[in-house]
Amino acid sequence: MTKQQIISQTNAFLIDTLDFDPSQITPDAELRRDLGITSVDAVAIATFVQKTFGCPIIQPEIKALITLQDLYDYIARNI
């Protein structure tokens, strides 16, 4: 899977499932500060990553992800 596929699938999930405005979805957007991701959203993201890419994200790891780029990179490293 290419990095662009990871980005496209992740962005589609954020927009379609978590209902984020597409203009908010940029690699440097901070998950908590810019997007306002809650703990419920974090669980949904972790579940999405596990089901879609086959790589689990445990609680300490998801807290360490600051930006969307961090999330994309994490997925790319672990699939």
Secondary structure, 3 states (H helix, E strand, C coil): CCHHHHHHHHHHHHHHCCCCCHHHCCCCCECCCCCCCCHHHHHHHHHHHHHHHCCCCCHHHHHHCCEHHHHHHHHHHHC
